[in-house]
Amino acid sequence: MRQTTKRVSGWATPLALVSGKEDGRKLGLNMGFQVGEELGFYQSCLDIWIAAAHINHDAFSDRMKKNLEQMAAFLSSYPIGDPENEQIQEIMGKVVSNEHYCKLGSEIGV
């Protein structure tokens, strides 16, 4: 006879629920990694641009410096330590589809 339940934390749980929970965990880890990778990309671009601005104060226009500051504010507002924060999607949307990143890239010729 095929087993249809599994003991989890002392409770008999249907295998479908256990399998779904494992699938959800794997998906969550994968999505979390992708978000972290994307945030890391934007942060590294920002770090390089800020370093260039500190080396040569005339390298970027005032408008570009303002865009750098705004992008830094968006990235620093991302709640990395609070994955259940309901504003995560909204903040990530501002970072990713953010016109500041596009403006920054176009202004330096990327």
C-alpha positions in Angstrom: 0.0 0.0 0.0 1.2 3.5 -0.9 2.0 5.9 1.8 -0.3 9.0 1.7 0.8 10.7 4.9 4.1 11.7 6.4 4.9 12.5 10.0 6.0 16.2 10.3 6.6 17.7 13.7 4.5 14.9 15.3 1.5 15.4 13.1 0.4 13.2 10.2 0.4 15.4 7.1 -0.7 14.5 3.6 2.2 13.9 1.3 0.8 16.5 -1.2 1.1 19.2 1.5 4.6 18.2 2.3 5.6 18.2 -1.3 3.9 21.6 -1.9 5.7 23.0 1.1 9.0 21.8 -0.2 8.3 23.1 -3.7 7.3 26.5 -2.2 10.5 26.6 -0.2 12.6 25.9 -3.3 10.8 28.5 -5.3 11.2 31.0 -2.5 14.9 30.4 -2.3 15.3 30.7 -6.0 13.3 34.0 -6.2 15.2 35.4 -3.2 18.5 34.6 -4.9 17.3 36.3 -8.1 16.2 39.4 -6.2 19.5 39.5 -4.3 21.4 39.2 -7.5 19.5 42.0 -9.1 19.9 44.3 -6.1 23.6 43.5 -6.0 24.0 44.5 -9.7 22.3 47.9 -9.2 24.3 48.5 -6.0 27.6 47.7 -7.7 26.8 50.0 -10.6 25.9 52.7 -8.1 29.1 52.2 -6.1 31.2 52.5 -9.2 29.5 55.7 -10.3 29.7 57.2 -6.8 33.4 56.4 -6.6 34.0 58.0 -10.0 32.1 61.1 -8.8 34.4 61.3 -5.7 37.5 61.0 -7.8 36.5 63.6 -10.4 34.0 66.0 -9.0 33.3 67.4 -12.5 32.7 63.9 -14.0 28.9 64.1 -13.6 26.3 66.9 -13.9 24.3 68.0 -10.9 21.3 66.2 -12.4 23.3 63.0 -12.6 24.4 63.4 -9.0 20.8 63.9 -7.9 19.8 60.7 -9.8 22.7 58.9 -8.0 21.3 60.0 -4.6 17.8 59.0 -5.5 18.9 55.6 -6.7 20.9 55.1 -3.5 17.8 56.0 -1.5 15.7 53.4 -3.3 18.4 50.7 -2.8 18.9 51.5 0.9 15.2 51.4 1.5 14.9 47.8 0.4 14.0 45.7 3.5 16.6 42.9 3.1 16.1 41.7 6.6 12.3 41.6 6.4 11.2 39.3 3.7 7.5 39.5 4.7 7.4 43.3 4.3 4.4 44.1 2.1 6.2 47.0 0.4 9.0 44.8 -1.1 7.3 44.6 -4.5 6.7 48.3 -4.6 10.3 49.2 -3.7 11.7 46.6 -6.1 9.5 48.0 -8.8 10.9 51.5 -8.1 14.5 50.2 -8.3 14.2 48.0 -11.4 11.8 50.1 -13.6 13.3 53.2 -12.2 13.9 55.9 -14.7 16.9 57.0 -12.6 18.9 54.0 -13.6 18.0 54.6 -17.3 18.9 58.3 -17.0 22.2 57.4 -15.3 23.1 54.9 -18.0 22.2 57.2 -20.8 24.1 60.2 -19.3 27.3 58.2 -19.1 26.8 56.5 -22.4 25.9 53.0 -21.3 
